[in-house]
């Protein structure tokens, strides 16, 4: 039997309003998120999108995580394009190895029953 343990997320970002009390420049909000800059620019990993009920909506993997997260909120081919307004939290854990990313993604989709992942789902 294979035992897969998920690492703790390296970063979690949530929808929030910017506190501009320090006269900092305004960060444009994308569906309520302003912290994309905290995601490493050049790391690969796993992305998990959650709603306010902590329900896992979608899991994805990417060679460059920050770019992929932003794309999910911008492009017309994202599997969450019709559900972007449901996302309230994003968890990311960095995984350099492409094979490990593939394994984690498939495992998470099936173990935690990601709502909008239709590929890589096995019958339960």
N, C-alpha and C positions, 0 to 999 in steps of 0.2 A: 504494500500500500504506500502511496506517495503522500507525504505530509508536507503541506505548503503553509508556511507562516508568513503573513503579511507584515512588512516592516511598518513602524509607526509613520504617519505622514510627515514629510519634511516641511511642508507648508500647508496651512489651511487659510483660505481667504473667504470672507463672508461679505454679503452686501452691507454697505454702511455709507453714511454721509460723512463727508470730509469735515474735520474740525479745522477751520481756517483762522483760529485765534492767534496764531503765530505769524500772520501775514504771509504764509506760504502761498505759492502759486496754485491756482485751482487745478485739480486733476479731473479731467473729463470722466464722467460716469458712463460705464457700459453695462446696461441692465442692472444698475445699482452697485456694480463692482468698481473700485478705484485702486485696487492693490495689485494689479497685474505686474507692476514693476518689481514686486518682491519675488517673483518667480525667476529662477535662474534662466538667463538668456540662452545658454548653450548646453543645457543638460537634457538628457533623455529621461523618460519616465512614464508613469501611469497617472492618469487624470480621472478623478471620480467626481461626478456632479450630483448634488443632493438637493431635495426640496426642503421646505420648512418643517416637514414632519420627519426629517432625517431619512427619507426614503431614497434609495439609490436610483437615480434616473438613468445615468449613462456612464459607461467606463470607456476610456480610450487610452491609447498609448502614442508616444511620439518620440522622435529622435531629438526634437527641440520643443520642449514642453510649452514654454511661454507662447511661442508662435501658434502652436496648435490650439491652446486654450482660447486665444484671441480669435482665431479663425472660426471656432465653434459659435462665437457670438456675431460673426460678420458675414460668413458666406452662405450661399443658398443651397449647399449640398450637405451641410451638417445634419446628422441624424436628430439633433435636438433643435433644429431651426424652428419648429412649430411649438417648442416647449421652453424656449429661452427664459420666458418670464416666470417659469416655475423654479428655476435654479436660484438657491439662496446661499449655497455653500459649495466650495470647490476644495477637494483635498488632493494633494500631489505628493507622490513619493518618487524620488529620483532613482532610476535604474539605468545603468550605462549599457548593459548587455542586451542586444536586440532579442535574443532567444529568451532571456529571463522576462523581458517586457511582454512578449507573446504569451508566455506561460501564465504570468500574473494576470494579464488582461482576461484570458479565457477562464481562469479559475474564479476571478472576482465576478465576472458576468454570471456564471453559473451558481456559485456558492451564495451570493447575495442577491441574485435574481434582479439584475439591472433592468429597469422597466422599458427603456427604449433601445436596448441592444437587441437586434434581431438576428444578427449573424453570430456565430460561435455559441449559440444556445443549444444545450443538449436536453433531451427529454428528462424530466424528473420523475 
